[in-house]
Amino acid sequence: SAMADTSTECKQAPGLFGPVVNLGKCEAKGDCVRVCPESVFEVRRIDDADFQPLGFLNKLKIRVHGMKVAYTPNIDACLACGLCVSACPEKAITLSRRQ
């Protein structure tokens, strides 16, 4: 999936693009929650189904961060502004076109 060019793609129709969180990189710092104008993100306990397939080091890292990661429950509201991508200190978020 192609990364959105935020300089030209900004303010797309809602839901055309959406943030994809790399749970192996996410450290649940919540910068995405703070900068998102559309309240797309929430930081919460990782789902077991997402935790189980991760490798040992990723599991260890997530444990260190309180078993929490960022999820995108309100992804349909995303306008592809790219603020979350810039704000994430772990570079764990990409914007991609949704099917």
Secondary structure by P-SEA (a helix, b strand, c coil): ccccccccccccccccbbbbbccccccccccccccccccccccccccaaaaaaccaaaaaaaaaaccbbbbcccccccccccccccccccccbbbbbcc
